[in-house]
Amino acid sequence: MDATTQITPTFLTQRELAELLRMPERTLEDWRLMQTGPPYIKLGRLVRYDVQDVLTWVHEHRHG
């Protein structure tokens, strides 16, 4: 990778992450309140999830 190459992280909205994980958006909201879900970023009123953080979190919570 040279100095001119930039890495662009991919961020998901709550809706996009809920669709990816196949769960209700409300579950993600509850997890944020309980501080138990995947890491998220607050940009003003907007909530975003870094895909790499979510994948790491999912792998850390695997069973079996």
C-alpha positions in Angstrom: 0.0 0.0 0.0 1.5 3.4 -0.9 1.1 6.7 0.8 -1.6 7.9 -1.5 -3.9 5.0 -0.8 -6.7 5.8 1.7 -8.7 3.3 3.6 -12.4 4.1 3.8 -14.3 2.4 6.6 -17.8 1.3 5.8 -20.5 2.4 8.2 -23.9 0.9 8.6 -27.1 2.5 9.8 -29.2 0.9 12.5 -31.6 -0.4 9.8 -28.8 -1.8 7.7 -27.3 -3.6 10.6 -30.7 -5.0 11.7 -31.2 -6.4 8.2 -27.7 -7.8 8.2 -28.2 -9.5 11.6 -31.8 -10.4 10.8 -33.2 -8.9 14.0 -35.5 -6.0 14.9 -34.0 -2.5 15.1 -35.5 -2.3 18.6 -33.1 -5.0 19.8 -30.1 -2.8 18.7 -31.6 0.1 20.5 -32.0 -2.0 23.7 -28.4 -3.2 23.4 -27.2 0.4 23.1 -29.1 1.3 26.3 -27.7 -1.7 28.1 -24.3 -1.3 26.6 -24.1 -4.9 25.5 -24.3 -4.8 21.7 -21.8 -4.1 19.0 -19.7 -0.9 19.3 -21.3 2.1 17.7 -20.5 5.7 16.8 -22.7 8.7 17.6 -22.4 11.5 15.1 -24.7 14.1 16.5 -28.1 12.3 16.6 -27.0 9.7 14.0 -25.9 6.2 15.1 -23.5 4.3 12.8 -21.8 0.9 13.1 -18.4 0.2 11.6 -18.6 -3.0 9.7 -15.2 -4.2 11.0 -16.2 -3.6 14.6 -19.5 -5.5 14.1 -17.8 -8.5 12.5 -15.2 -8.6 15.4 -18.1 -8.3 17.9 -20.0 -11.1 16.2 -16.9 -13.4 16.2 -16.3 -12.7 19.9 -19.8 -13.8 20.7 -19.8 -17.2 18.9 -20.6 -20.3 20.9 -19.6 -23.8 20.2 
